[in-house]
Amino acid sequence: MISIIGIPLDYNSSHERGPAEAPDKIRAALSSGSMNTCAENMFDVADKAKVEDLGNIEIDGEADGFASIQGYLDGVLAKGHKPLLLGGDHSVTYPILKALCEHHAPPTIVHFDAHPDLYDDFEGNPHSHASPFARIMEKGLANRLIQIGIRTINPHQRDQIARFGVEVIEAKDFSLDAFKALNVQGPVYISLDLDGLDPAFAPGVSHFEPGGLSTRDVLSVIQSIQGPVIGADIVEYNPRKDVNDMTAYVAAKILKELAAVMG
């Protein structure tokens, strides 16, 4: 069973708030009638025998947010279900992986993003949305970390990439063949920051970084993963910055394809 779960948390955002509003906007796009509920391989996310929507995790406040996420997911994972999370800012990936690794061996993480999100401590916040993968790698919560679409590496993050042995396909070097050459083996966790896409495809993000991936680039990578895919997240959609809900529909499309490779 795939469990769709919203995480309305954005207090670790460094630039603008808004991603906490994303989960219900993505659901609204999926159910709007503008698109159907089938992925390209005909997997149907409306099939209640395979997919359940558990609504949103209740986030009581900053002090308890990560514990709330981890505790909620522990119950889902204990049932053997696969979580498909809708964020929220990217900081949520850290407590997600903490929960996941209580039930699975550390996975290979396939991470789409404009940014490496490897800051040791961004603006005084070690749990910033710019830092989740530093925490994940420090805690041994990943077997491999593969980052795709990166185009904002600075000297500190270059050092962090070397420190943690991160495998990076920068946007300027991206091709599907380059990804396939990495020979990704399961278990796999997919973390998709929507600003990994070029703003032309996903304008509803807080941090615009031109020169990114196309929607088809992202879908082709997802569809090429042999799995098993044990979980995934879609993060950093900011409805306050969107244009005609375009990014909500991109997120809903990606949700369907993630579910298809998880199912």
C-alpha positions in Angstrom: 0.0 0.0 0.0 1.2 3.5 -0.9 0.3 6.1 1.7 0.0 9.7 0.5 0.7 12.1 3.4 0.9 15.8 3.5 3.5 17.7 5.7 2.4 21.3 6.0 5.7 22.6 7.4 7.7 25.6 6.2 9.2 27.2 9.3 12.7 26.1 8.2 12.4 28.0 4.9 15.2 30.6 4.6 13.7 33.0 2.1 9.9 32.9 1.9 7.1 31.0 3.5 4.4 29.2 1.5 5.3 25.5 1.1 3.1 24.6 4.1 0.2 25.3 1.8 1.3 22.9 -0.9 -0.1 19.5 0.0 -3.8 20.4 -0.5 -3.0 22.4 -3.7 -1.4 19.4 -5.2 -4.3 17.2 -4.3 -6.7 19.8 -5.8 -4.8 19.7 -9.1 -4.9 15.9 -9.2 -8.6 15.8 -8.6 -9.6 18.9 -10.6 -10.7 17.0 -13.7 -8.0 18.7 -15.8 -6.0 15.5 -15.6 -6.9 11.9 -14.9 -5.5 9.8 -12.1 -3.4 7.4 -14.2 0.3 7.4 -14.6 1.9 6.7 -18.0 2.1 3.0 -17.3 -1.7 3.1 -16.4 -1.1 2.7 -12.6 -4.1 4.5 -11.1 -3.5 6.5 -8.0 -7.3 6.4 -7.4 -7.2 2.6 -6.9 -8.0 2.4 -3.2 -6.6 -1.2 -3.0 -3.2 0.2 -3.8 -3.2 3.9 -2.7 -4.6 5.6 0.4 -4.5 9.3 1.2 -4.0 9.8 4.9 -4.4 13.6 4.8 -1.9 15.9 6.5 0.3 15.3 9.5 -0.7 17.7 12.3 2.3 20.0 13.1 1.8 21.5 16.5 4.8 23.8 16.5 8.4 24.2 15.6 9.6 22.4 18.8 7.7 19.3 18.0 7.5 19.3 14.2 10.2 16.8 13.4 9.1 14.5 16.2 5.5 14.6 14.9 6.6 13.7 11.4 8.9 10.8 12.6 6.3 9.5 15.0 3.5 9.5 12.5 5.6 7.8 9.8 6.7 5.2 12.2 3.1 4.0 12.5 2.7 4.0 8.7 5.9 2.1 8.1 5.2 -0.4 10.8 2.2 -1.5 8.6 4.6 -2.1 5.7 3.2 0.8 3.8 5.3 3.0 1.4 5.0 6.8 2.2 4.7 9.3 -0.6 5.1 12.6 1.1 3.9 16.1 0.0 5.8 18.9 1.6 6.4 21.4 2.9 10.0 22.6 2.8 12.9 20.4 2.2 13.8 20.1 5.9 11.2 17.5 6.2 13.3 14.9 4.4 15.5 14.5 7.4 12.8 13.2 9.9 11.3 11.2 7.0 14.6 9.4 6.6 15.0 8.9 10.3 11.7 7.1 10.4 12.4 5.2 7.2 15.7 3.8 8.5 14.0 2.4 11.6 12.2 0.0 9.2 14.6 -0.4 6.3 18.3 -0.5 5.5 19.6 3.0 4.5 18.5 3.5 0.9 20.1 5.1 -2.1 18.6 8.6 -2.3 17.9 10.0 -5.7 17.6 13.7 -5.1 16.4 16.3 -7.6 17.2 19.9 -6.8 18.8 23.1 -7.9 20.7 23.2 -4.6 22.8 20.5 -2.8 21.1 21.3 0.6 24.3 20.2 2.3 25.0 23.3 4.4 26.4 22.4 7.8 24.5 25.3 9.4 22.6 27.7 7.3 21.9 31.1 8.9 22.2 29.6 12.3 19.7 26.8 11.7 21.3 23.3 11.4 17.8 22.0 10.4 17.3 24.6 7.6 15.8 23.5 4.4 19.3 24.1 3.0 20.8 21.5 5.4 18.8 18.2 5.4 21.3 16.2 3.5 24.1 17.2 5.8 22.1 15.8 8.7 21.1 12.7 6.7 24.7 11.9 5.7 26.1 12.5 9.2 23.6 10.1 10.7 24.3 7.4 8.1 20.7 7.4 6.8 21.7 6.9 3.1 23.7 4.2 1.4 24.3 6.6 -1.5 23.2 10.1 -2.2 22.8 10.9 -5.9 21.9 14.5 -6.7 20.5 15.6 -10.1 20.0 19.0 -11.6 22.3 20.9 -9.2 23.4 24.3 -10.4 24.3 26.4 -7.3 27.4 24.7 -5.8 29.6 27.0 -3.7 32.9 26.2 -2.1 31.4 25.1 1.3 29.0 22.8 -0.4 31.7 21.5 -2.7 33.6 20.5 0.4 30.5 18.9 1.8 30.1 16.9 -1.4 33.6 15.6 -1.1 33.2 14.9 2.7 30.1 12.8 2.3 31.0 11.1 -1.1 27.9 12.6 -2.8 27.5 11.7 -6.5 26.3 14.8 -8.4 25.0 15.2 -11.9 25.0 18.9 -12.3 22.3 20.4 -14.6 24.9 21.4 -17.2 26.0 17.7 -17.4 22.6 16.0 -17.2 21.5 13.3 -19.5 19.5 10.1 -18.9 22.5 8.1 -19.9 24.6 9.8 -17.2 22.0 8.7 -14.6 21.8 5.2 -15.9 25.6 4.9 -15.8 25.4 5.2 -12.0 23.7 1.8 -11.9 21.3 2.6 -9.1 20.2 -0.4 -7.1 17.4 -0.6 -4.5 16.2 0.2 -2.0 15.7 3.7 -3.4 14.2 6.8 -1.8 13.3 9.7 -4.2 13.4 13.3 -2.9 12.2 15.9 -5.4 12.6 19.6 -4.8 10.5 21.3 -7.5 13.2 24.0 -8.0 15.3 21.2 -9.6 13.1 21.9 -12.6 13.7 25.0 -14.6 11.4 27.9 -13.5 9.8 27.7 -17.0 8.3 24.4 -16.0 7.8 25.0 -12.3 7.4 28.7 -11.4 5.8 28.1 -8.0 9.0 27.9 -6.0 10.7 30.3 -3.5 14.1 30.1 -5.1 14.3 30.7 -8.8 17.4 29.2 -10.5 17.2 29.2 -14.3 19.0 26.5 -16.3 17.3 23.5 -14.8 15.6 20.3 -15.8 12.5 19.8 -17.8 9.5 18.0 -16.6 10.3 15.2 -19.0 13.9 15.0 -17.8 12.6 14.3 -14.2 9.9 11.8 -15.4 12.4 9.9 -17.5 14.8 9.4 -14.5 11.9 8.3 -12.3 10.6 5.9 -14.9 14.1 4.4 -15.4 14.5 3.4 -11.7 14.2 -0.3 -11.3 13.6 -0.1 -7.6 12.4 -1.2 -5.2 11.4 2.4 -4.4 10.4 2.4 -0.7 9.4 6.1 -0.4 9.4 9.5 -2.0 8.7 13.2 -1.3 7.8 16.2 -3.4 8.8 19.4 -1.6 9.3 23.2 -2.0 6.2 23.9 -4.0 5.2 27.4 -3.0 1.6 28.2 -4.1 2.1 31.9 -3.3 4.6 32.1 -6.2 2.7 29.9 -8.7 1.3 31.0 -12.1 -2.1 29.6 -13.0 -1.5 26.7 -10.7 1.0 25.4 -13.2 3.4 24.0 -10.6 0.6 22.3 -8.7 -0.2 20.3 -11.9 3.5 19.5 -12.5 3.6 18.2 -8.9 0.5 16.2 -9.4 1.9 14.6 -12.6 5.1 13.7 -10.7 3.1 12.3 -7.9 1.4 9.9 -10.3 4.7 8.7 -11.8 6.3 8.3 -8.3 3.3 6.2 -7.2 3.7 4.1 -10.4 7.4 3.2 -9.6 6.5 2.6 -5.9 3.5 0.4 -6.7 
